[in-house]
Amino acid sequence: MTPTEQPKSGAERPLFKPDTETVLVRGLNAMTKACDALSSQNATLNKDIEKMKKKIARLQERVIENQEERE
C-alpha cells in the first residue's frame, strides 16, 4: 500500500487514530514554528544587547566626565 492509499478495512487502522506519517509531519511543523519563533526572539535579544552596550558606553563616558569636573 502506498502512503496515499487508504486501508481497506477499519481493522487495519482505527478511524480517529492518525497514521505515523501524519504525527511526524505535525511534529516537524510544530518544531519548525518553535525554531522560527526562537530565532526571531534571539535576533530581538541581540539587538537589545547591542543597544545596551552603546548605552553603557555613553554612561561610562558621562561618569568619567563627571569625575573630571569634580577634580
KAHUKA-V742314 format. One record per helix or strand. SS is the DSSP state (h for helix, s for strand). FROM is the first residue (numbers start at 1). TO is the last residue. Records with the same first field share a line. If there is no record, write none. Layout:
SS = FROM-TO, FROM-TO
//
This chain:
h = 20-70
//
